[in-house]
Amino acid sequence: MEAAIKYESHEEVVSFDQKGNVIVNKDSPMSKKLMARRAIEAHLERKRLEKDLEDYYFGEV
């Protein structure tokens, strides 16, 4: 039951809008340092995925 409570309390801290801007949920109980780290990681992950996708479609044929 404790796991179910933790799962329900899980919320999205970092997301992206339609233009690709990082949106941080400031109402989260996480520390500011952890939220900043998650935002940076999400940004880097998105850039890596964009590069991989570009390489896949426009890479060596």
C-alpha positions as CSV (number, residue, x, y, z in Angstrom):
1,M,0.0,0.0,0.0
2,E,2.9,2.3,0.7
3,A,4.1,1.9,-2.9
4,A,0.7,2.9,-4.2
5,I,0.8,6.1,-2.2
6,K,4.2,6.9,-3.5
7,Y,3.0,6.2,-7.1
8,E,0.0,8.4,-6.7
9,S,2.1,11.3,-5.3
10,H,4.5,11.0,-8.3
11,E,4.0,14.1,-10.5
12,E,5.7,15.5,-13.5
13,V,8.3,18.1,-12.4
14,V,9.7,19.0,-15.8
15,S,7.9,19.1,-19.1
16,F,8.1,20.9,-22.5
17,D,5.6,23.2,-24.1
18,Q,4.7,23.3,-27.8
19,K,7.7,25.5,-28.7
20,G,10.2,23.2,-26.9
21,N,10.6,25.4,-23.8
22,V,11.3,23.7,-20.5
23,I,8.4,24.0,-18.0
24,V,9.2,23.4,-14.3
25,N,6.4,22.6,-11.8
26,K,7.4,24.9,-9.0
27,D,4.6,23.5,-6.7
28,S,6.5,20.3,-6.4
29,P,7.8,19.5,-2.9
30,M,11.3,18.7,-4.4
31,S,14.2,20.8,-3.5
32,K,15.1,23.6,-5.9
33,K,18.5,22.0,-6.6
34,L,16.8,18.7,-7.6
35,M,14.3,20.4,-9.8
36,A,17.1,22.3,-11.6
37,R,19.0,19.1,-12.1
38,R,15.9,17.4,-13.5
39,A,15.3,20.3,-15.9
40,I,18.9,20.2,-17.1
41,E,18.8,16.4,-17.6
42,A,15.5,16.7,-19.5
43,H,16.9,19.4,-21.8
44,L,20.0,17.3,-22.5
45,E,18.0,14.1,-23.1
46,R,15.7,16.0,-25.5
47,K,18.7,17.4,-27.4
48,R,20.3,13.9,-27.6
49,L,17.0,12.4,-28.9
50,E,16.7,15.1,-31.5
51,K,20.2,14.4,-32.7
52,D,19.6,10.7,-32.8
53,L,16.4,11.2,-34.8
54,E,18.1,13.6,-37.2
55,D,21.0,11.1,-37.7
56,Y,18.5,8.3,-38.3
57,Y,16.6,10.2,-41.0
58,F,19.4,12.3,-42.6
59,G,22.5,10.2,-41.7
60,E,24.4,7.9,-43.9
61,V,22.2,6.1,-46.4
